[in-house]
Amino acid sequence: MVHIRYDGRSVDVSEAELRVHTGMNDAEIRERVARHFDIGPRQLEFYVVDRTPSGDMIVRPEAVYG
């Protein structure tokens, strides 16, 4: 499962629907997420991809502190 935080929403999408797999790099995953939301990939440029021990992925905005 891929959990995505985008535009104030939380969405869960299957890896198969996004056509992603664990061996892909962050840029490839962000590109697939951008296609899913029909947006340009640059809109996700500062997003990070966290991978959980269970194999799920979380795509979220980069956290800024301070």
JODA-V385011 format. One record per residue. N is the residue number from 1. OMEGA is omega in degrees with one decimal (999 if undefined). D_FIRST is the distance of its C-alpha to the first C-alpha in whole Angstrom. Layout:
n: (N	N)
omega: (OMEGA	OMEGA)
d_first: (D_FIRST	D_FIRST)
This chain:
n: (1	2	3	4	5	6	7	8	9	10	11	12	13	14	15	16	17	18	19	20	21	22	23	24	25	26	27	28	29	30	31	32	33	34	35	36	37	38	39	40	41	42	43	44	45	46	47	48	49	50	51	52	53	54	55	56	57	58	59	60	61	62	63	64	65	66)
omega: (176.3	177.8	-175.2	171.6	-179.7	174.3	178.0	-179.0	171.3	-177.5	173.1	-178.0	179.6	176.3	-179.0	-179.8	178.5	-174.9	176.3	175.2	-172.4	-178.8	-177.5	176.6	-174.9	-178.4	178.4	179.7	177.8	178.1	179.2	177.3	178.2	177.3	-179.8	-179.3	-179.5	177.8	176.4	-178.1	179.2	178.6	178.7	-175.8	-177.6	175.0	177.8	176.4	175.4	177.7	-178.4	177.8	-179.5	178.8	177.0	177.6	175.7	177.7	-172.2	174.8	175.4	-179.8	178.4	-179.1	172.6	999)
d_first: (0	4	6	10	13	16	19	19	16	13	10	7	6	5	6	9	10	10	11	10	10	11	14	14	16	15	18	16	13	15	17	14	13	16	17	14	16	20	21	22	20	23	22	19	21	21	17	16	13	12	10	10	12	10	8	5	7	9	11	14	18	20	22	25	28	31)
